[in-house]
Amino acid sequence: MRPIIFVRSGFASIKPRIEELSQSELERLTSNTKSISENIDIEFEIEKEVMRLGSTLGILFEEHKSFDELSNHYSLRDKSLSFNDQMTLVKELNLPIPSTFQIHEPSVLEPPFIIKNSESRKGREVYFIKDKPALNKVYDFLSSKEAYVPSLGGLVTYDASIENKKFIKQEYIKTPSNHFTTYRITVSCVGEIFSSCITYSGTTKNSPQLLQSTYLDNWTNKDLLTLTDSPFYIGSQKIVSNKSAGGGWIVINRTTNSKLPSNTEKRILREHGLDEESPKTPALLKNLSINIAKYLGSKGKGMIFGIDWIQSTDNRLYYIETNVSPAAMPYMYSHQNGEGTHQDGMTTMLRETIKNIAQQ
């Protein structure tokens, strides 16, 4: 019996107008380089191609009405995993993670540590809390309802309960390199690893860069922690390693068409204990990433996953999070020398995944 694949948004049959999108969809479609309209067009074309291929393989597509209907089926695209989803995943698969707590939960953590929105994307809303004064400003923000911010036109009001539900605090893991680094494993819901990369920050730890808001035209609550004229400005150091935040990708498990590393990237590989000429994905990350993707696929949480890990200076490996709407550029770096678009890479991966599902 052919499986059913649920298409979450229905983009493939009706392309939505921007004004019809929910706030969560708007945030998901926001990119550093493309407009929301361009991203809608890209997703529309990807879903049309996937549905076309699926129909030729006898796969039935239906638009689901609730998350309950996703049980034991696959979803083309889903929202970010909630904190509870992530913690259930960690418990079910016994994943190693940094010490993690909800924002107001009692903990033994002392600064420095990380505060972040557990549902954020592209490295946004990740704050390095260096001391207790910075932490107190975060708590002041979360317990207030208004602030006077000249750059936003004066007095602004907001609902901090939204952030209270999503914010977590997490142990700060020092990475081996002078750059901030993480691993990104891109894997399908049937366990096929498409790419393995190290992503590194655009700046070094010796040349810190402070977070500053760049979204004044459509401000949200998070800006109040990064606007310099906000009473809640914390002066947080930018520590994320995302490509979209100015970093880069280093391919491990290279193919004949992989983008080769620069001298700086070779040094980062060595600092992580990897062979600079023929780096291989650590076995633990490979096996656990496959387990995560298959588990989430069986729960209807997506088809392609970007699974993030971090390595400490003592070479321990920790699970950070799973992105259910990952960028395709790691695939392009691994298989096409970094050339091509997100649409190209995502369509290729989804085609392969659809074929594998159809053979089950």
Residue pairs with C-beta under 8 A, 6 or more apart in sequence:
2 57
2 58
2 59
2 60
2 358
3 59
3 73
3 74
3 357
3 358
3 360
4 59
4 60
4 61
4 62
4 73
4 74
5 54
5 59
5 60
5 61
5 73
5 74
5 75
5 76
5 303
5 354
5 357
6 61
6 62
6 63
6 64
6 69
6 70
6 73
6 74
6 75
6 76
6 300
7 47
7 51
7 61
7 62
7 63
7 64
7 75
7 76
7 77
8 63
8 64
8 75
8 76
8 77
8 78
9 16
9 25
9 43
9 47
9 77
10 63
11 40
11 43
11 44
11 47
12 44
12 47
12 48
12 50
12 51
12 61
13 63
15 40
15 41
15 44
16 40
18 26
18 36
18 37
18 40
21 29
21 36
24 79
26 36
27 121
28 79
28 80
28 121
28 325
29 36
29 39
29 40
29 43
30 36
30 39
31 38
31 39
31 122
31 244
32 122
32 244
33 244
34 42
42 341
42 342
42 343
43 77
45 343
45 347
46 343
46 346
46 347
46 350
47 76
49 347
49 350
49 351
50 76
50 347
50 350
50 351
50 354
51 61
53 351
53 354
53 355
54 61
54 354
54 358
55 61
57 354
57 355
57 358
58 358
59 354
59 357
59 358
64 70
64 75
67 300
70 299
70 300
70 301
71 299
71 300
72 298
72 300
73 300
74 189
74 297
74 300
74 302
74 303
74 357
75 300
75 301
75 302
75 303
76 302
76 303
76 350
77 302
77 303
77 324
77 325
78 300
78 301
78 302
78 324
78 325
79 119
79 324
80 118
80 119
80 120
80 121
80 323
80 324
80 325
81 89
81 119
81 296
81 301
81 321
81 322
81 324
82 118
82 119
83 102
83 118
83 119
83 166
83 168
85 301
86 118
86 321
86 322
87 100
89 95
89 292
89 295
89 296
89 322
90 97
90 319
92 295
93 288
93 291
93 292
93 295
95 288
95 292
95 319
96 316
96 317
96 318
96 319
97 318
97 319
97 320
98 170
98 171
98 172
98 173
98 310
98 318
98 320
99 107
99 108
99 109
99 170
99 171
100 168
100 169
100 170
100 171
101 107
101 109
101 168
101 169
101 170
102 167
102 168
102 169
103 115
103 142
103 163
103 164
103 167
103 168
103 169
104 142
104 164
107 169
109 169
109 170
109 171
111 129
111 130
111 131
111 132
111 134
111 135
112 128
112 129
112 130
112 131
112 172
113 129
113 169
113 170
113 171
113 172
114 126
114 127
114 128
114 129
114 169
114 170
114 171
114 172
114 239
115 126
115 127
115 129
115 135
115 138
115 167
115 168
115 169
115 170
116 125
116 126
116 127
116 167
116 168
116 170
117 124
117 125
117 126
117 163
117 166
117 167
117 222
118 166
118 167
118 168
118 321
119 166
120 126
120 166
121 323
121 325
122 242
122 244
122 245
123 240
123 241
123 242
123 244
123 245
124 222
125 222
126 239
126 240
127 138
127 211
127 225
127 234
127 236
128 172
128 236
128 237
128 238
128 239
129 135
129 138
129 169
129 234
129 236
130 236
130 237
134 234
134 235
134 236
137 225
137 231
137 232
137 233
137 234
138 225
138 232
138 234
140 231
140 232
141 147
141 160
141 163
141 224
141 225
141 232
142 160
142 163
142 164
142 167
143 160
144 160
144 232
145 157
145 158
145 159
145 160
146 155
146 156
146 157
146 158
147 155
147 156
147 158
147 224
147 230
147 231
147 232
148 154
148 155
148 156
148 231
149 156
149 224
149 227
149 229
149 230
149 231
150 229
151 216
151 227
151 229
152 216
152 219
152 223
152 227
156 219
156 224
158 221
158 224
159 221
160 221
162 221
163 221
163 222
173 310
173 312
173 318
174 312
174 313
175 181
175 182
175 310
175 311
175 312
175 313
176 271
176 272
176 273
176 311
176 312
176 313
176 315
177 200
177 267
177 268
177 271
177 272
178 204
178 205
178 206
179 200
179 201
179 203
179 204
179 205
179 241
179 247
179 268
180 200
180 201
180 205
180 239
180 240
180 241
180 247
181 198
181 199
181 200
181 201
181 241
181 268
181 272
181 310
181 311
182 198
182 199
182 241
182 308
182 309
182 310
182 320
183 196
183 197
183 198
183 199
183 281
183 282
183 285
183 308
183 309
183 310
183 311
183 317
184 195
184 196
184 197
184 198
184 199
184 249
184 306
184 307
184 308
184 326
184 330
185 193
185 195
185 196
185 281
185 285
185 286
185 289
185 306
185 307
185 309
186 193
186 194
186 195
186 196
186 304
186 305
186 306
186 307
186 326
186 328
186 330
186 331
186 349
187 193
187 194
187 289
187 290
187 292
187 293
187 304
187 305
187 307
188 194
188 293
188 297
188 303
188 304
188 305
188 349
188 352
188 353
188 356
189 293
189 294
189 296
189 297
189 298
189 302
189 303
189 304
189 305
189 353
189 357
190 293
190 294
190 297
190 353
190 356
190 357
190 360
191 290
191 293
191 294
192 352
192 353
192 356
193 253
193 281
193 286
193 289
193 290
194 304
194 330
194 331
194 334
194 335
194 349
194 352
195 251
195 253
195 330
195 331
195 333
195 334
195 335
196 251
196 252
196 253
196 281
196 285
196 286
196 330
196 334
197 249
197 250
197 251
197 252
197 330
197 333
197 334
198 249
198 250
198 252
198 268
198 269
198 272
199 241
199 242
199 243
199 247
199 248
199 249
199 250
199 330
200 241
200 247
200 248
200 250
200 265
200 268
201 238
201 239
201 240
201 241
201 245
201 246
201 247
202 245
202 246
202 247
202 248
203 209
203 238
203 246
208 237
208 238
209 237
209 238
210 235
210 236
210 237
210 238
211 225
211 226
211 236
211 237
211 238
212 226
212 227
212 228
213 219
213 222
213 223
213 226
213 227
215 223
216 223
223 230
224 230
224 232
224 233
225 232
225 233
225 234
225 236
226 233
226 234
226 236
227 233
238 245
240 247
241 247
243 249
243 327
243 329
244 327
248 265
249 259
249 329
249 330
249 333
249 338
250 261
250 265
250 268
250 269
250 279
251 258
251 259
251 261
251 279
251 330
251 333
251 334
252 269
252 274
252 279
252 280
252 281
253 279
253 280
253 281
253 334
254 260
254 278
254 279
254 334
255 334
255 335
257 334
257 335
257 336
257 337
258 333
258 334
258 335
258 337
259 333
259 334
259 337
259 338
261 269
261 276
266 276
267 276
269 275
269 276
269 279
270 276
272 311
273 315
274 280
282 317
284 317
285 309
285 317
288 319
289 307
289 309
292 305
292 307
292 319
292 322
293 305
293 307
296 302
296 305
296 322
296 324
297 303
301 324
302 324
302 325
303 350
303 353
304 326
304 346
304 349
304 350
304 353
305 322
305 323
305 324
305 326
306 322
306 323
306 326
306 327
306 330
307 319
307 321
307 322
307 323
308 319
308 320
308 321
308 322
308 323
309 317
309 318
309 319
309 320
310 317
310 318
310 320
311 317
311 318
312 318
327 342
328 341
328 342
328 343
328 344
328 345
328 346
328 349
329 338
329 342
329 345
331 345
331 346
331 348
331 349
332 338
332 339
332 340
332 341
332 344
332 345
336 344
336 345
